[in-house]
Amino acid sequence: MPSRTSTIAPLEGVDRSLFQTPATCQWIRDANHLVIVGPTGTGNSWLVCALGNTACRDRFSVFQASIPPVRRFRASA
């Protein structure tokens, strides 16, 4: 399957490879998890959706949750 790349607008002070590396989905193949945190309104949800979309296109399952649902999920486990 051909690899896909994303066009990401440059962010001041942010290393572009931090965004390009997860877009390859290699972190999933390596059985790692990805947690994205940051202040409200900085594009966290957009980034999660973009990475999740890429993962789904590569036939991986995706789970996305905000902190309150994650706490409830862990409490019931």
Contacts in CASP RR format, 6 or more apart in sequence:
PFRMAT RR
TARGET T0000
AUTHOR 0000-0000-0000
METHOD contacts of the structure
MODEL  1
MPSRTSTIAPLEGVDRSLFQTPATCQWIRDANHLVIVGPTGTGNSWLVCA
LGNTACRDRFSVFQASIPPVRRFRASA
1 58 0 8 1.000
3 24 0 8 1.000
4 23 0 8 1.000
4 54 0 8 1.000
4 57 0 8 1.000
5 20 0 8 1.000
5 23 0 8 1.000
6 19 0 8 1.000
6 20 0 8 1.000
6 23 0 8 1.000
6 50 0 8 1.000
6 54 0 8 1.000
8 16 0 8 1.000
8 19 0 8 1.000
8 20 0 8 1.000
10 16 0 8 1.000
19 47 0 8 1.000
21 27 0 8 1.000
22 34 0 8 1.000
22 51 0 8 1.000
23 50 0 8 1.000
23 51 0 8 1.000
23 54 0 8 1.000
25 54 0 8 1.000
25 55 0 8 1.000
25 58 0 8 1.000
25 60 0 8 1.000
27 34 0 8 1.000
28 55 0 8 1.000
28 58 0 8 1.000
28 60 0 8 1.000
34 51 0 8 1.000
36 44 0 8 1.000
36 47 0 8 1.000
36 48 0 8 1.000
37 44 0 8 1.000
38 44 0 8 1.000
48 64 0 8 1.000
49 64 0 8 1.000
52 62 0 8 1.000
52 64 0 8 1.000
55 61 0 8 1.000
55 62 0 8 1.000
56 62 0 8 1.000
65 73 0 8 1.000
END
